[in-house]
Amino acid sequence: MALPPPATRSTALVTGTSAGLGVELARCLARRGHNLVLVARRQERLDALAKELVDEHGVRVDAIAADLRTAAERDRLAAGIEKLGLTVEVLVNNAGYGSGGRFVELDREKEVDMIRLNCEAVVDLCGRYAPGMVQRRRGAIINVASTASFQPMVRQATYSATKAMVRAFSEALHTELRSSGVAVTTLCPGPLKTEFIEVAGVGDGAHAAPEFIWEDPADTAEAGVVGAERNRRIVVPGTFNRVGALAGTYAPHSVMLRAFDRFYPIGR
């Protein structure tokens, strides 16, 4: 069970490819010869990345702008891929965003939309493409969670909850499909210096964090793809992140919550 070999009419569907980790995940797959369907809301960025990958790796790249928060847009995406005559044999659910601040002070609609994108879209796309993978007895799914999935986080309450859901769902799906020929890997990045922190509105706090906590997006993407090649259930890149994940798993939440409330710089 690993990444299926590239084929003419197969493709890797990668969401959230307008910047950051999604771009690096697409590059990793293109280097391995996989055709790609790139998905994000900004068409011009998708087109630029598509040209880069075609020029450098000679793979087929289709770019489809879509807002995955809505079921109608996900329907349109799926119809577009079908119209192209492509079979999704690799699915990378990377699209998502976060926020920072006390929940009662945050924008209610943006928090609800976060659940739609971070959670609902992941389940929907897995539901659309995993059955076909199982039927063909080959395929791979990489769902991007976060080290924030290992404990509830003060001032990132909704975000950490969405990533906990992604991790729990993906780990269960990994076990359900373990004998099917389909790999399911959960990638749990730690802090990455990407557009994510600015979109989340946590730039000031994030930039104040010590340099040693940051991981390179390219290295993180490579770790995730290698994990899928080996059908690893969960991948946490970086020693610091693995220590944090262990602490979040085994330390009492009451202790971790108080520590986050006192020391965590995000959303202050």
JOSULUR-V722139 format. One record per backbone hydrogen bond with DSSP energy under -1.0 kcal/mol. NH is the residue of the N-H (numbers start at 1). CO is the residue of the C=O. Records with the same first field share a line. If there is no record, write none. Layout:
NH->CO, CO
This chain:
11->87
12->35
13->90
14->37
15->92
16->39
17->39
24->20
25->21
26->22
27->23
28->24
29->25
30->26
31->27
33->30
34->29
36->60
37->12
38->62
39->14
46->42
47->43
48->44
49->45
50->46
51->47
52->48
53->49
54->50
55->51
56->52
57->53
58->54
62->36
64->38
66->40
70->67
74->70
75->71
76->72
77->73
78->74
79->75
80->76
81->77
82->78
83->79
84->80
85->82
86->81
87->9
89->11
90->11
91->140
92->13
93->142
94->92
101->155
105->102
106->103
111->107
112->108
113->109
114->110
115->111
116->112
117->113
118->114
119->115
120->115
121->116
123->119
124->120
125->121
126->122
127->123
128->124
129->125
130->126
133->129
134->130
135->131
136->132
137->133
138->133
140->89
141->183
142->91
143->185
144->93
145->187
147->189
149->146
150->147
156->153
160->156
161->157
162->158
163->159
164->160
165->161
166->162
167->163
168->164
169->165
170->166
171->167
172->168
173->169
174->170
175->171
176->172
177->173
178->175
180->177
183->139
185->141
186->233
187->143
188->235
194->192
197->194
199->195
200->196
202->197
206->202
207->203
209->206
213->210
214->211
215->191
220->216
221->217
222->218
223->219
224->220
225->221
226->222
227->223
228->224
229->225
230->226
231->228
232->227
235->186
242->238
243->239
244->240
245->241
246->242
247->243
248->244
249->245
250->246
251->247
256->252
257->253
258->254
259->255
260->256
261->257
262->258
263->259
264->260
268->265
